[in-house]
Amino acid sequence: MRILYFARLREAFGASEELTLPEGISDMEGLVALIRHRGGKWQDELSKPFRVAINSSMAGFDAPVKDGDEVAIFPPITGG
């Protein structure tokens, strides 16, 4: 699985990472919990508002994830 970070998250975590999903993680909520569990900046930044997309489609936290997916995590975007 490839995880891409954008905006403030990219500054905090870097551009992307490769991750193999552990047994028992099957949705975005579980994936985010796994990443937050790293603590420090991961916990801090993922406690602020953010959105997710799976394979270039906006997704909710109940959306299923699997190895091979590309997940994007980014702050909410506002227009003007």
N, C-alpha and C positions, 0 to 999 in steps of 0.2 A: 504494500500500500504506500502510496506517495501522499504526503501531507504538505500542502503549500500554505504559507502564512503571508498575509498582506498588511500593509500600512504599519500601524504601531506594533503589531504582532511580529511582522517581519524584522523590525528593528530590535525587538526583544529576543526572538528565537532564531533568527536567520531565515533564509528564503524557503527552505524545504527540508524534509527529512524522509527517509525510508523507514517503514515500520512493518513488522510482521505481526498481525493480530494474534494476541494470545487466545487460547481456548476460552470460550465463555463470553467474549466480546462480540456482539452481533449488531449493535446499533450505535448511532452517533453519541447518544448519552453515555454509553459504556466507554466509547473511545475517548470522549472528552474527560470523563472521570479518570481514565488511565493516565492521560497526559497531565491533568491537574495534580495527580498523586505524586508527581515528581517534586512538588513543593516549590518554594521560592518564587522566582519570576513566573513560572508556569501557573502556579496557584493564583498569584496576584493578577496576572493579565487575563486569565480565563475566568476570573470572578467579575470582570467588567463585561458590559454588553458586547456580543459578537454574533455573527451569522455564520452559517456553514453551507457549502455546496458539495455535492457528490457527483463526480463525473460531469462537471459543468452545469449541473442543475441545482437550483436552490433546494434545500432540504430542511426538514425539521429534525429535532433531536431524537425522534422515534424512528427515523429512517434507518433501514438496514445498511450495514457496511460489510464488506468482505475483502479479503486479500485481492490485490489487483486494482482496487478502486483508487481514484485520485480524489482526495478530500481537500477542499479549500476552506480556511478559517480566516475570517476578516471582521473588522469592526463594522457596525452599521454605517451605511452610506447615506448622506443627506444631500439633497439637491438644492439648487437655489436659483 
